[in-house]
Amino acid sequence: MVRIFPCAFCGHDVEPGTGISFVRKNGQVVRFCSRKCRRSLIDFKRDPRKFKWTKKYTPKMKAT
């Protein structure tokens, strides 16, 4: 059975045989769809909720 995992940063699907798997020191496996997502989360420690191209994006409400 083939499993499709979501990207840990953007939330898009990672097709079987593609993407990057990163294993943390505690044994947790984190999967990414591209190098752009891996560098954003691991190297730059960015918040995916602040980028419009991610599925986790949440637009801020305008203060009235």
C-alpha positions in Angstrom: 0.0 0.0 0.0 1.4 3.3 -1.1 1.1 6.2 1.4 1.1 9.8 0.5 2.4 12.1 3.3 1.7 15.8 3.7 4.7 18.2 3.6 5.7 19.3 7.1 5.9 23.0 6.0 3.5 23.8 3.2 1.0 20.9 3.7 1.0 19.8 0.1 1.1 16.1 -0.8 4.5 14.3 -1.1 4.2 11.7 -3.8 5.9 8.3 -3.3 9.5 8.4 -4.5 9.8 12.1 -4.3 10.6 14.7 -1.6 13.0 14.8 1.3 12.8 12.9 4.6 14.5 14.4 7.6 15.0 12.4 10.8 15.3 14.5 14.0 17.5 13.5 17.0 14.4 12.3 18.8 13.6 9.8 16.0 10.7 11.9 14.5 10.5 11.7 10.7 9.7 14.9 9.0 8.8 14.9 5.3 9.2 17.8 2.8 8.0 18.2 -0.8 11.0 20.4 -1.8 14.2 21.9 -0.7 12.5 25.2 -0.4 10.2 23.8 2.4 13.1 22.0 4.1 15.3 25.1 4.3 12.3 27.3 5.4 11.5 25.1 8.4 14.8 23.6 9.5 17.4 26.2 8.6 15.4 29.5 8.8 12.8 28.4 11.4 10.0 30.1 9.5 6.3 30.0 10.4 4.3 28.4 7.6 1.2 30.4 8.6 2.9 33.6 7.3 3.4 32.5 3.7 0.6 32.7 1.1 1.9 29.7 -0.9 1.3 27.2 2.0 -1.9 25.5 2.9 -1.4 26.5 6.5 -1.6 30.2 5.6 -4.0 32.2 7.8 -4.7 35.8 6.7 -4.8 38.3 9.5 -8.0 40.0 10.3 -8.1 43.8 9.7 -8.5 45.7 12.9 -11.5 48.1 12.7 
